[in-house]
Protein backbone atom coordinates (compact mmCIF):
# COMPACT_ATOMS: atom_id res chain seq x y z
CA UNK A 1 0.00 0.00 0.00
CA UNK A 2 1.21 3.44 -0.82
CA UNK A 3 0.89 6.32 1.67
CA UNK A 4 1.01 8.84 -1.16
CA UNK A 5 -2.13 10.74 -1.97
CA UNK A 6 -3.02 11.14 -5.62
CA UNK A 7 -2.04 14.47 -7.17
CA UNK A 8 -5.29 16.40 -7.71
CA UNK A 9 -3.67 18.58 -10.38
CA UNK A 10 -2.15 15.76 -12.40
CA UNK A 11 -3.09 15.93 -16.02
CA UNK A 12 -4.43 19.51 -15.89
CA UNK A 13 -2.95 22.24 -18.04
CA UNK A 14 -1.23 25.17 -16.40
CA UNK A 15 -3.79 27.61 -17.78
CA UNK A 16 -6.68 25.55 -16.36
CA UNK A 17 -5.02 25.44 -12.94
CA UNK A 18 -4.39 29.19 -12.93
CA UNK A 19 -8.00 29.86 -13.95
CA UNK A 20 -9.46 28.08 -10.91
CA UNK A 21 -11.01 30.28 -8.21
CA UNK A 22 -9.02 28.83 -5.29
CA UNK A 23 -5.76 29.31 -7.20
CA UNK A 24 -6.79 32.87 -8.13
CA UNK A 25 -7.49 33.59 -4.43
CA UNK A 26 -4.11 32.17 -3.45
CA UNK A 27 -2.33 34.30 -6.04
CA UNK A 28 -4.25 37.39 -4.91
CA UNK A 29 -3.12 36.73 -1.30
CA UNK A 30 0.55 36.59 -2.31
CA UNK A 31 1.18 33.07 -3.47
CA UNK A 32 2.73 32.75 -6.89
CA UNK A 33 2.98 29.70 -9.09
CA UNK A 34 6.21 27.76 -8.67
CA UNK A 35 7.88 28.03 -12.05
CA UNK A 36 11.60 27.73 -11.30
CA UNK A 37 14.33 27.65 -13.90
CA UNK A 38 16.59 25.04 -12.30
CA UNK A 39 19.43 25.58 -14.75
CA UNK A 40 19.64 29.25 -13.79
CA UNK A 41 19.22 28.44 -10.10
CA UNK A 42 22.07 25.94 -10.07
CA UNK A 43 24.17 28.11 -12.39
CA UNK A 44 23.89 31.16 -10.13
CA UNK A 45 24.49 29.01 -7.06
CA UNK A 46 27.66 27.58 -8.61
CA UNK A 47 28.76 31.06 -9.72
CA UNK A 48 28.16 32.38 -6.21
CA UNK A 49 30.26 29.60 -4.71
CA UNK A 50 33.07 30.36 -7.16
CA UNK A 51 32.95 34.11 -6.38
CA UNK A 52 32.92 33.56 -2.61
CA UNK A 53 35.81 31.08 -2.92
CA UNK A 54 37.81 33.54 -5.01
CA UNK A 55 37.15 36.31 -2.49
CA UNK A 56 38.28 34.06 0.36
CA UNK A 57 41.49 33.17 -1.48
CA UNK A 58 42.09 36.85 -2.23
CA UNK A 59 41.54 37.81 1.42
CA UNK A 60 43.89 35.05 2.60
CA UNK A 61 46.62 36.18 0.20
CA UNK A 62 46.17 39.80 1.26
CA UNK A 63 46.50 38.75 4.91
CA UNK A 64 49.66 36.75 4.17
CA UNK A 65 51.15 39.67 2.22
CA UNK A 66 50.37 42.14 5.03
CA UNK A 67 51.91 39.78 7.61
CA UNK A 68 55.01 39.40 5.43
CA UNK A 69 55.31 43.16 5.03
CA UNK A 70 55.02 43.66 8.80
CA UNK A 71 57.72 41.07 9.46
CA UNK A 72 60.02 42.68 6.89
CA UNK A 73 59.44 46.10 8.42
CA UNK A 74 60.14 44.74 11.92
CA UNK A 75 63.35 43.08 10.69
CA UNK A 76 64.55 46.28 9.02
CA UNK A 77 63.79 48.36 12.10
CA UNK A 78 65.53 45.84 14.36
CA UNK A 79 68.66 45.88 12.18
CA UNK A 80 68.61 49.67 12.13
CA UNK A 81 68.48 49.95 15.91
CA UNK A 82 71.18 47.30 16.37
CA UNK A 83 73.38 49.03 13.80
CA UNK A 84 72.75 52.42 15.38
CA UNK A 85 73.68 51.10 18.84
CA UNK A 86 76.83 49.46 17.46
CA UNK A 87 77.88 52.65 15.67
CA UNK A 88 77.31 54.80 18.75
CA UNK A 89 79.35 52.35 20.89
CA UNK A 90 82.22 52.43 18.38
CA UNK A 91 82.04 56.21 18.11
CA UNK A 92 82.27 56.46 21.90
CA UNK A 93 85.35 54.20 21.87
CA UNK A 94 87.01 56.26 19.13
CA UNK A 95 86.36 59.57 20.90
CA UNK A 96 87.33 58.67 24.47
CA UNK A 97 90.54 58.28 26.44
CA UNK A 98 91.07 54.94 28.19
CA UNK A 99 93.79 52.72 29.56
CA UNK A 100 94.32 49.47 27.69
CA UNK A 101 97.51 48.17 29.42
CA UNK A 102 99.08 50.47 32.00
CA UNK A 103 102.21 48.30 32.51
CA UNK A 104 103.01 48.33 28.79
CA UNK A 105 102.04 51.96 28.42
CA UNK A 106 99.22 51.31 25.96
CA UNK A 107 96.43 53.87 26.05
CA UNK A 108 93.42 54.54 23.85
CA UNK A 109 93.41 58.10 22.54
CA UNK A 110 90.71 59.74 20.39
CA UNK A 111 91.58 59.73 16.70
CA UNK A 112 91.69 63.52 16.45
CA UNK A 113 94.05 63.76 19.43
CA UNK A 114 96.26 60.98 18.04
CA UNK A 115 96.55 62.76 14.68
CA UNK A 116 97.45 65.99 16.45
CA UNK A 117 100.15 64.24 18.56
CA UNK A 118 101.67 62.57 15.48
CA UNK A 119 101.77 65.85 13.56
CA UNK A 120 103.48 67.58 16.50
CA UNK A 121 106.08 64.78 16.72
CA UNK A 122 107.04 65.29 13.06
CA UNK A 123 107.37 69.06 13.29
Secondary structure by P-SEA (a helix, b strand, c coil): cccccccccccccaaaaaacaaaaaaaaacccccccaaaaaaaaaaaaaaaaaaaaaaaaaaaaaaaaaaaaaaaaaaaaaaaaaaaaaaaaaaabbbbcccccbbbbbcaaaaaaaaaaaac
